[in-house]
Amino acid sequence: MKIAVKYCGSCNSETDLAQIGRSLTAQVQQYGWQLSILDVDAEVDVLVLLCGCLRACVGKEDQRRQAKQVVRVAGKHLGWLPLKESELPQAVIEAI
């Protein structure tokens, strides 16, 4: 399974996106899934959008169309479900 991660600019971040990304990367590798960069022409199975706040400004429509599934972290929320920051990486894996 190919998974791409897209980060926001962290201009108003409520969370440590780098730490969430590192934890998520480690978990993805444990499952044997492949992390890839979201290339203009590439298709991925899952696009994980890591947004530091509820504004969730990252992930334009053309990027979302490149993936079969989109999982969005917005601040301390997975979709609209509030979670502890430490729970976010595992919740993303479960959503995938």
Backbone hydrogen bonds in HBPLUS format (Angstrom, degrees):
<---DONOR---> <-ACCEPTOR-->    atom                        ^
c    i                          cat <-CA-CA->   ^        H-A-AA   ^      H-
h    n   atom  resd res      DA  || num        DHA   H-A  angle D-A-AA Bond
n    s   type  num  typ     dist DA aas  dist angle  dist       angle   num
A0034-GLN N   A0001-MET O   2.81 MM  33  5.95 163.3  1.84 163.5 168.4     1
A0045-ASP N   A0002-LYS O   2.91 MM  43  5.27 136.1  2.11 130.7 144.1     2
A0046-VAL N   A0002-LYS O   3.17 MM  44  6.62 156.1  2.23 154.6 159.9     3
A0003-ILE N   A0034-GLN O   2.73 MM  31  6.03 162.7  1.76 168.6 173.5     4
A0036-SER N   A0003-ILE O   2.76 MM  33  5.90 151.4  1.84 147.4 150.5     5
A0004-ALA N   A0046-VAL O   2.93 MM  42  6.38 161.8  1.96 162.6 167.7     6
A0048-VAL N   A0004-ALA O   2.77 MM  44  6.14 170.0  1.78 164.9 167.7     7
A0006-LYS N   A0048-VAL O   2.86 MM  42  6.21 162.6  1.89 164.9 167.3     8
A0050-LEU N   A0006-LYS O   2.81 MM  44  6.04 171.1  1.82 161.7 164.8     9
A0008-CYS N   A0050-LEU O   2.99 MM  42  6.29 136.8  2.18 171.0 160.8    10
A0014-GLU N   A0052-GLY O   2.76 MM  38  5.53 172.0  1.76 139.2 138.4    11
A0020-ILE N   A0016-ASP O   3.07 MM   4  6.41 162.1  2.11 154.2 159.7    12
A0021-GLY N   A0017-LEU O   2.81 MM   4  5.93 159.0  1.86 147.3 153.4    13
A0022-ARG N   A0018-ALA O   2.91 MM   4  6.16 155.2  1.97 147.2 153.6    14
A0023-SER N   A0019-GLN O   3.00 MM   4  6.17 167.6  2.01 152.3 155.4    15
A0024-LEU N   A0020-ILE O   2.87 MM   4  5.99 159.6  1.91 149.3 155.7    16
A0025-THR N   A0021-GLY O   2.85 MM   4  5.97 156.7  1.90 146.0 152.5    17
A0026-ALA N   A0022-ARG O   3.04 MM   4  6.29 161.5  2.07 149.7 153.8    18
A0027-GLN N   A0023-SER O   3.07 MM   4  6.33 158.2  2.12 147.7 153.4    19
A0028-VAL N   A0024-LEU O   2.86 MM   4  6.06 159.7  1.90 153.9 159.7    20
A0029-GLN N   A0025-THR O   3.03 MM   4  6.23 159.2  2.08 150.6 155.5    21
A0030-GLN N   A0026-ALA O   3.14 MM   4  6.40 144.7  2.27 139.8 149.1    22
A0031-TYR N   A0027-GLN O   3.29 MM   4  6.64 141.1  2.45 143.6 152.6    23
A0031-TYR N   A0028-VAL O   3.18 MM   3  5.34 131.0  2.43  98.5 110.8    24
A0033-TRP N   A0028-VAL O   3.20 MM   5  5.56 151.4  2.29 161.5 153.5    25
A0032-GLY N   A0029-GLN O   3.01 MM   3  4.97 151.5  2.09 100.0 109.1    26
A0042-ALA N   A0039-ASP O   3.28 MM   3  5.04 142.1  2.43  94.6 105.4    27
A0044-VAL N   A0066-GLN O   3.00 MM  22  6.29 158.4  2.05 146.9 153.3    28
A0068-LYS N   A0044-VAL O   3.25 MM  24  6.82 142.1  2.40 142.4 152.4    29
A0069-GLN N   A0045-ASP O   2.97 MM  24  6.23 131.1  2.22 140.0 154.7    30
A0047-LEU N   A0069-GLN O   2.89 MM  22  6.32 156.6  1.94 155.7 162.8    31
A0071-VAL N   A0047-LEU O   2.89 MM  24  6.25 162.2  1.92 155.1 159.9    32
A0049-LEU N   A0071-VAL O   2.83 MM  22  6.19 160.7  1.86 158.8 165.5    33
A0073-VAL N   A0049-LEU O   2.82 MM  24  6.02 177.4  1.82 176.7 175.8    34
A0051-CYS N   A0073-VAL O   2.80 MM  22  5.66 157.3  1.85 146.4 152.9    35
A0075-GLY N   A0051-CYS O   2.86 MM  24  6.07 163.3  1.89 132.3 137.6    36
A0056-ALA N   A0053-CYS O   3.26 MM   3  6.05 150.8  2.35 120.2 124.6    37
A0063-GLN N   A0060-LYS O   2.96 MM   3  5.32 125.7  2.27 107.0 121.3    38
A0064-ARG N   A0060-LYS O   3.00 MM   4  6.35 158.8  2.05 156.4 163.1    39
A0065-ARG N   A0061-GLU O   2.98 MM   4  6.21 145.4  2.10 149.4 158.6    40
A0066-GLN N   A0063-GLN O   3.10 MM   3  5.39 151.0  2.19 106.0 114.6    41
A0067-ALA N   A0064-ARG O   3.29 MM   3  5.74 167.1  2.30 112.7 116.4    42
A0079-GLY N   A0072-ARG O   2.84 MM   7  5.53 156.4  1.89 163.8 169.8    43
A0074-ALA N   A0077-HIS O   2.87 MM   3  5.14 158.2  1.91 143.3 150.6    44
A0077-HIS N   A0074-ALA O   3.06 MM   3  5.14 131.2  2.31 109.7 123.8    45
A0083-LEU N   A0076-LYS O   2.83 MM   7  5.60 169.6  1.84 160.8 159.2    46
A0078-LEU N   A0081-LEU O   2.93 MM   3  5.21 156.2  1.99 146.2 147.9    47
A0081-LEU N   A0078-LEU O   2.98 MM   3  5.21 160.4  2.02 132.6 130.4    48
A0087-GLU N   A0084-LYS O   2.91 MM   3  5.28 146.4  2.02 111.0 121.4    49
A0088-LEU N   A0085-GLU O   3.25 MM   3  5.47 153.8  2.32 106.4 113.7    50
A0091-ALA N   A0087-GLU O   3.03 MM   4  6.15 154.9  2.10 154.3 162.4    51
A0092-VAL N   A0088-LEU O   2.92 MM   4  6.15 150.0  2.01 155.7 163.2    52
A0093-ILE N   A0089-PRO O   3.10 MM   4  6.45 161.3  2.13 150.4 154.7    53
A0094-GLU N   A0090-GLN O   2.94 MM   4  6.22 159.5  1.98 149.3 154.8    54
A0095-ALA N   A0091-ALA O   2.93 MM   4  6.12 145.8  2.05 140.1 149.5    55
A0095-ALA N   A0092-VAL O   3.07 MM   3  4.99 117.1  2.48  92.7 108.5    56
A0096-ILE N   A0092-VAL O   2.96 MM   4  6.28 143.8  2.10 148.8 158.8    57
